[in-house]
Amino acid sequence: MATRLAIAGVPLMLAATACAGDDPYESGGGGGGADGAVVVGSANFPESILLAEIYAQALEAEGVTVEKQLDIGSREVYYDQVESGNLSVFPEYNGGILFYLDPDAVAGDTEATNAAIEEALPEGLEILDSAAAESKDSVTVTRETAEAEGLETIADLAEAAPDMTLGAPAEFETRPQGVPGLAETYGVEFGEFTPLEGNLLVQALADGDVQAANLFTTNAAFTSGDYVALEDPENVFGSQNVTPLIHGESVDETARAALNAVSAELTTEQLTELDQRVEVDHEEADDVAADWLQQAGLA
C-alpha cells in the first residue's frame, strides 16, 4: 500500500517546547487521514520516529492504508491531535502518558500503570498492549565505577554518592522522580549536580567529569558494554514501556492486531540496538524499521 508522508519541520529535540506556530493542525478538525487511512504520528526525537516507522510498516504489511505525520513536536502538541482523531496511532511510553494525564500518579509496574492510564484517558482514546521494551530513566555509572564501588542497585550508591557528581537534564534536579525521589526512597544524595543531556552527558560520564548520569535505558551508549544502569528495586522511575496510544474509532481490529504483534516482539535490548543504528550509525529510520520487522516475522 502507498504511504503518504508529511514531515513537520521541527528539529530533533526531545525537550522541545510546543508553541502555536509549531502545531501543524492549528486550522484543522478531526477525521484522520484521507480515504480512511490510519494516520501514524511521531514526536520530534529519533526513537519516536523509528517506532512510528515500525508501526506504519507493520500496518501496511497487513494491508492497512497508512499516512505518516512524523517529527510533529512534543506531547503538548500531539496528544490533542490523537484525541481529536487527526492522528490515529502514536508510539507512547506508558509512564509518560500517565504522568501527563495525572501529575500526581504513583509510579507502578506495567500492569498497574496501564490500568491507571485506562482510568485516566478521556473517552475515545485507548492504549493497546505494551511492549517489554522500555525507554526509562536510569542512574548509570561506568562499569569501572560499578565494579570498584560494588554497585548493583541505586541503593548501593548511598555511601559513595556524597563524593560523586550527578549529571542529568536540568529538570531531573527538582522533579519528584529525580533527585528528590532518589534521596527520599534510597537515601542517595549526590555531592554535586551538573545539568547536561544528550551526547554531552555521555561524554562527561566517559571523561569522569560526572560519576553518575541520568540516561535513558535505550541510550546507544549501553551497546558498548562500558556502562551499567543501576537497578531500581523500589521503582522510583516507574514503567516506561513502549505502548501504542490510539484514537479508538480510527483503528480497526486488523490494525490493532498488527500493533499488538509489534508489542509482543519488541524488547529493550532490540530497541537499544535499533536506536544505535539510527542515532550513531546514521541509518534511515524506515530502513532500520524494515529490517527489524523482517527479523521479527512481521513484514
Kinemage of the C-alpha trace (Angstrom):
@kinemage 1
@onewidth
@group {chain A} dominant
@subgroup {mainchain}
@vectorlist {calphas} color= white
{ca met a 1} P 0.000 0.000 0.000
{ca ala a 2} L 1.147 3.531 -0.705
{ca thr a 3} L 2.285 5.571 2.267
{ca arg a 4} L 1.521 9.256 2.406
{ca leu a 5} L 4.317 11.071 4.234
{ca ala a 6} L 4.275 14.524 5.746
{ca ile a 7} L 7.133 15.847 7.863
{ca ala a 8} L 6.559 18.698 10.240
{ca gly a 9} L 9.712 20.797 10.160
{ca val a 10} L 10.678 20.603 13.805
{ca pro a 11} L 14.283 19.961 14.963
{ca leu a 12} L 15.015 16.602 16.570
{ca met a 13} L 14.969 17.787 20.180
{ca leu a 14} L 13.462 15.632 22.908
{ca ala a 15} L 12.624 18.544 25.162
{ca ala a 16} L 11.212 20.912 22.565
{ca thr a 17} L 8.519 23.239 23.840
{ca ala a 18} L 5.331 23.457 21.830
{ca cys a 19} L 4.021 26.808 20.720
{ca ala a 20} L 1.161 27.777 18.495
{ca gly a 21} L 3.351 28.146 15.426
{ca asp a 22} L 4.668 24.583 15.805
{ca asp a 23} L 1.244 22.964 15.558
{ca pro a 24} L 0.640 21.617 12.046
{ca tyr a 25} L -3.030 21.084 12.889
{ca glu a 26} L -3.968 24.564 14.112
{ca ser a 27} L -6.661 25.063 11.498
{ca gly a 28} L -7.821 21.515 11.084
{ca gly a 29} L -10.669 19.483 12.502
{ca gly a 30} L -10.784 15.742 13.166
{ca gly a 31} L -11.226 12.860 10.792
{ca gly a 32} L -7.748 11.363 10.405
{ca gly a 33} L -6.255 10.535 7.014
{ca ala a 34} L -7.768 10.722 3.570
{ca asp a 35} L -9.870 7.773 2.395
{ca gly a 36} L -9.926 6.238 5.861
{ca ala a 37} L -6.146 5.945 6.181
{ca val a 38} L -4.688 5.235 9.604
{ca val a 39} L -2.527 8.235 10.499
{ca val a 40} L 0.624 7.272 12.410
{ca gly a 41} L 2.389 10.136 14.161
{ca ser a 42} L 5.659 10.602 15.993
{ca ala a 43} L 7.223 13.071 18.381
{ca asn a 44} L 10.310 15.058 17.446
{ca phe a 45} L 13.091 12.733 18.573
{ca pro a 46} L 14.746 9.822 16.768
{ca glu a 47} L 13.371 6.910 18.802
{ca ser a 48} L 9.792 8.099 18.377
{ca ile a 49} L 10.257 8.443 14.614
{ca leu a 50} L 11.749 4.938 14.482
{ca leu a 51} L 8.844 3.459 16.453
{ca ala a 52} L 6.334 5.239 14.208
{ca glu a 53} L 8.053 3.716 11.166
{ca ile a 54} L 7.800 0.265 12.755
{ca tyr a 55} L 4.096 0.776 13.459
{ca ala a 56} L 3.391 2.151 9.979
{ca gln a 57} L 5.172 -0.646 8.141
{ca ala a 58} L 3.597 -3.325 10.346
{ca leu a 59} L 0.182 -1.920 9.484
{ca glu a 60} L 0.979 -1.797 5.775
{ca ala a 61} L 2.103 -5.418 5.888
{ca glu a 62} L -1.460 -6.275 6.937
{ca gly a 63} L -2.999 -4.288 4.086
{ca val a 64} L -3.816 -1.163 6.090
{ca thr a 65} L -3.536 2.147 4.238
{ca val a 66} L -1.246 4.404 6.238
{ca glu a 67} L -0.484 8.102 6.314
{ca lys a 68} L 2.519 9.258 8.339
{ca gln a 69} L 2.875 12.545 10.225
{ca leu a 70} L 6.381 12.394 11.663
{ca asp a 71} L 8.516 14.756 13.752
{ca ile a 72} L 5.467 16.668 14.990
{ca gly a 73} L 6.712 18.040 18.284
{ca ser a 74} L 6.218 17.482 21.974
{ca arg a 75} L 3.359 15.779 23.817
{ca glu a 76} L 1.737 19.180 24.318
{ca val a 77} L 1.206 19.305 20.547
{ca tyr a 78} L 0.445 15.741 19.568
{ca tyr a 79} L -1.762 14.496 22.403
{ca asp a 80} L -4.680 16.743 21.455
{ca gln a 81} L -4.365 15.608 17.845
{ca val a 82} L -4.783 11.958 18.827
{ca glu a 83} L -7.737 12.896 20.987
{ca ser a 84} L -9.353 14.799 18.098
{ca gly a 85} L -8.750 11.973 15.620
{ca asn a 86} L -6.328 13.896 13.415
{ca leu a 87} L -3.789 11.264 14.447
{ca ser a 88} L -4.852 7.632 14.750
{ca val a 89} L -1.800 5.914 16.263
{ca phe a 90} L 1.085 7.246 18.297
{ca pro a 91} L 4.053 5.452 19.912
{ca glu a 92} L 3.905 6.398 23.570
{ca tyr a 93} L 5.571 5.438 26.846
{ca asn a 94} L 3.050 4.288 29.407
{ca gly a 95} L 4.601 6.096 32.367
{ca gly a 96} L 4.986 9.277 30.358
{ca ile a 97} L 1.375 9.385 29.242
{ca leu a 98} L 0.149 8.523 32.750
{ca phe a 99} L 2.044 11.397 34.372
{ca tyr a 100} L 0.859 13.714 31.595
{ca leu a 101} L -2.740 12.780 32.386
{ca asp a 102} L -2.232 12.727 36.165
{ca pro a 103} L 0.861 14.504 37.509
{ca asp a 104} L 0.119 13.110 40.968
{ca ala a 105} L 0.026 9.476 39.841
{ca val a 106} L 2.088 6.939 41.773
{ca ala a 107} L 4.735 5.003 39.831
{ca gly a 108} L 3.884 1.349 39.380
{ca asp a 109} L 4.681 -1.706 37.307
{ca thr a 110} L 3.470 -2.130 33.739
{ca glu a 111} L 0.125 -3.656 34.674
{ca ala a 112} L -0.669 -1.059 37.327
{ca thr a 113} L 0.455 1.798 35.093
{ca asn a 114} L -1.716 0.655 32.213
{ca ala a 115} L -4.718 0.204 34.489
{ca ala a 116} L -4.270 3.760 35.741
{ca ile a 117} L -3.965 5.068 32.178
{ca glu a 118} L -7.184 3.346 31.155
{ca glu a 119} L -8.986 5.081 34.014
{ca ala a 120} L -7.474 8.469 33.206
{ca leu a 121} L -7.869 8.523 29.415
{ca pro a 122} L -10.797 10.516 28.032
{ca glu a 123} L -13.497 8.772 26.040
{ca gly a 124} L -12.305 7.896 22.555
{ca leu a 125} L -8.657 7.288 23.439
{ca glu a 126} L -7.220 3.853 24.196
{ca ile a 127} L -3.911 2.142 24.720
{ca leu a 128} L -3.041 -1.204 23.198
{ca asp a 129} L -0.631 -3.839 24.505
{ca ser a 130} L 2.649 -2.595 25.944
{ca ala a 131} L 5.960 -3.918 24.671
{ca ala a 132} L 8.580 -5.340 27.001
{ca ala a 133} L 10.784 -2.591 25.553
{ca glu a 134} L 11.216 0.331 27.935
{ca ser a 135} L 12.951 3.637 27.439
{ca lys a 136} L 13.116 4.811 31.019
{ca asp a 137} L 15.237 6.899 33.315
{ca ser a 138} L 18.211 5.292 34.994
{ca val a 139} L 21.098 6.198 37.227
{ca thr a 140} L 24.068 4.989 35.227
{ca val a 141} L 27.752 4.634 36.090
{ca thr a 142} L 30.735 3.350 34.187
{ca arg a 143} L 31.397 -0.365 34.507
{ca glu a 144} L 34.712 0.542 36.137
{ca thr a 145} L 32.921 2.561 38.834
{ca ala a 146} L 30.314 -0.157 39.383
{ca glu a 147} L 32.995 -2.774 39.952
{ca ala a 148} L 35.199 -0.528 42.122
{ca glu a 149} L 32.309 0.557 44.387
{ca gly a 150} L 30.335 -2.701 44.314
{ca leu a 151} L 27.317 -1.025 42.758
{ca glu a 152} L 24.347 -3.045 41.502
{ca thr a 153} L 21.326 -1.025 42.634
{ca ile a 154} L 20.675 2.665 43.237
{ca ala a 155} L 20.587 1.919 46.959
{ca asp a 156} L 24.241 0.867 46.781
{ca leu a 157} L 25.127 4.496 45.980
{ca ala a 158} L 24.154 5.805 49.430
{ca glu a 159} L 27.698 5.745 50.811
{ca ala a 160} L 29.551 6.825 47.667
{ca ala a 161} L 27.127 9.484 46.328
{ca pro a 162} L 28.276 12.416 48.548
{ca asp a 163} L 31.647 12.252 46.785
{ca met a 164} L 30.108 11.987 43.308
{ca thr a 165} L 28.706 14.431 40.774
{ca leu a 166} L 25.445 13.501 39.095
{ca gly a 167} L 24.911 14.645 35.523
{ca ala a 168} L 21.363 14.890 34.222
{ca pro a 169} L 18.936 17.142 32.343
{ca ala a 170} L 18.174 20.234 34.419
{ca glu a 171} L 14.621 19.176 35.318
{ca phe a 172} L 15.913 15.972 36.949
{ca glu a 173} L 17.212 18.064 39.873
{ca thr a 174} L 13.733 19.057 41.039
{ca arg a 175} L 11.133 16.625 39.711
{ca pro a 176} L 9.726 14.055 42.159
{ca gln a 177} L 11.093 11.133 40.164
{ca gly a 178} L 14.536 12.723 40.025
{ca val a 179} L 16.964 13.879 42.711
{ca pro a 180} L 14.278 14.312 45.429
{ca gly a 181} L 12.946 10.811 44.776
{ca leu a 182} L 16.411 9.267 44.984
{ca ala a 183} L 17.011 10.960 48.335
{ca glu a 184} L 13.608 10.098 49.778
{ca thr a 185} L 13.484 6.494 48.569
{ca tyr a 186} L 17.104 5.384 48.689
{ca gly a 187} L 18.843 7.933 50.909
{ca val a 188} L 21.100 8.772 47.956
{ca glu a 189} L 22.310 12.370 47.951
{ca phe a 190} L 24.956 13.382 45.436
{ca gly a 191} L 27.619 15.904 46.331
{ca glu a 192} L 27.098 17.963 43.175
{ca phe a 193} L 24.679 18.207 40.263
{ca thr a 194} L 25.671 19.205 36.731
{ca pro a 195} L 22.907 19.881 34.178
{ca leu a 196} L 23.749 18.051 30.961
{ca glu a 197} L 21.958 15.927 28.385
{ca gly a 198} L 22.430 14.045 25.149
{ca asn a 199} L 25.905 13.290 23.878
{ca leu a 200} L 27.423 15.855 26.244
{ca leu a 201} L 26.150 13.858 29.205
{ca val a 202} L 27.534 10.565 27.900
{ca gln a 203} L 30.883 12.212 27.168
{ca ala a 204} L 31.046 13.747 30.648
{ca leu a 205} L 30.461 10.316 32.174
{ca ala a 206} L 33.117 8.758 29.974
{ca asp a 207} L 35.611 11.514 30.840
{ca gly a 208} L 34.908 11.324 34.577
{ca asp a 209} L 33.545 14.873 34.780
{ca val a 210} L 30.445 13.291 36.312
{ca gln a 211} L 30.493 9.957 38.089
{ca ala a 212} L 26.814 9.106 37.614
{ca ala a 213} L 24.345 10.074 34.910
{ca asn a 214} L 20.633 10.035 34.242
{ca leu a 215} L 20.489 8.156 30.928
{ca phe a 216} L 17.527 6.552 29.236
{ca thr a 217} L 17.829 2.775 29.177
{ca thr a 218} L 17.776 2.643 25.369
{ca asn a 219} L 20.641 5.115 25.015
{ca ala a 220} L 23.024 3.838 22.359
{ca ala a 221} L 25.900 4.201 24.841
{ca phe a 222} L 24.805 0.960 26.505
{ca thr a 223} L 25.698 -1.061 23.415
{ca ser a 224} L 29.396 -0.504 24.187
{ca gly a 225} L 29.211 -2.507 27.405
{ca asp a 226} L 31.100 0.256 29.222
{ca tyr a 227} L 28.123 1.497 31.247
{ca val a 228} L 25.837 -0.011 33.880
{ca ala a 229} L 22.290 1.185 34.561
{ca leu a 230} L 21.812 0.533 38.266
{ca glu a 231} L 18.723 -1.436 39.224
{ca asp a 232} L 15.772 0.482 40.660
{ca pro a 233} L 14.158 -2.067 43.016
{ca glu a 234} L 11.785 0.489 44.568
{ca asn a 235} L 10.588 1.527 41.099
{ca val a 236} L 11.226 5.240 41.562
{ca phe a 237} L 11.268 5.681 37.807
{ca gly a 238} L 8.135 3.644 37.214
{ca ser a 239} L 7.339 1.844 33.969
{ca gln a 240} L 8.080 3.397 30.584
{ca asn a 241} L 7.009 0.615 28.249
{ca val a 242} L 6.572 1.452 24.579
{ca thr a 243} L 2.779 1.477 24.153
{ca pro a 244} L 0.542 2.456 21.227
{ca leu a 245} L -1.863 5.288 22.027
{ca ile a 246} L -4.794 5.195 19.619
{ca his a 247} L -7.901 7.084 18.614
{ca gly a 248} L -10.269 4.160 19.055
{ca glu a 249} L -12.714 4.804 16.227
{ca ser a 250} L -9.870 5.162 13.706
{ca val a 251} L -8.188 1.814 14.371
{ca asp a 252} L -9.941 -1.410 13.384
{ca glu a 253} L -9.283 -4.934 14.617
{ca thr a 254} L -6.792 -5.704 11.839
{ca ala a 255} L -4.735 -2.648 12.743
{ca arg a 256} L -4.967 -3.379 16.460
{ca ala a 257} L -3.719 -6.915 15.930
{ca ala a 258} L -0.772 -5.664 13.868
{ca leu a 259} L 0.237 -3.162 16.544
{ca asn a 260} L -0.134 -5.705 19.336
{ca ala a 261} L 2.072 -8.101 17.345
{ca val a 262} L 4.821 -5.454 17.344
{ca ser a 263} L 4.497 -5.037 21.105
{ca ala a 264} L 4.722 -8.800 21.593
{ca glu a 265} L 8.150 -8.875 19.923
{ca leu a 266} L 9.967 -5.638 20.805
{ca thr a 267} L 12.472 -5.766 23.683
{ca thr a 268} L 14.607 -3.100 25.329
{ca glu a 269} L 17.791 -4.714 24.022
{ca gln a 270} L 16.459 -4.697 20.482
{ca leu a 271} L 15.287 -1.094 20.706
{ca thr a 272} L 18.674 -0.006 22.030
{ca glu a 273} L 20.402 -1.651 19.071
{ca leu a 274} L 17.944 -0.068 16.635
{ca asp a 275} L 18.487 3.345 18.230
{ca gln a 276} L 22.225 2.947 17.758
{ca arg a 277} L 21.766 2.291 14.062
{ca val a 278} L 19.696 5.460 13.693
{ca glu a 279} L 21.475 7.812 16.080
{ca val a 280} L 25.099 6.656 15.885
{ca asp a 281} L 25.394 4.915 12.521
{ca his a 282} L 23.016 7.404 10.877
{ca glu a 283} L 20.947 4.809 9.053
{ca glu a 284} L 17.495 5.816 7.856
{ca ala a 285} L 14.728 5.036 10.349
{ca asp a 286} L 12.495 3.459 7.711
{ca asp a 287} L 15.254 1.065 6.651
{ca val a 288} L 16.039 0.100 10.249
{ca ala a 289} L 12.340 -0.451 10.919
{ca ala a 290} L 12.005 -2.659 7.842
{ca asp a 291} L 14.964 -4.790 8.927
{ca trp a 292} L 13.532 -5.350 12.412
{ca leu a 293} L 10.078 -6.232 11.103
{ca gln a 294} L 11.617 -8.762 8.713
{ca gln a 295} L 13.622 -10.359 11.522
{ca ala a 296} L 10.535 -10.421 13.769
{ca gly a 297} L 8.448 -12.107 11.051
{ca leu a 298} L 6.085 -9.156 10.824
{ca ala a 299} L 6.961 -7.810 7.376
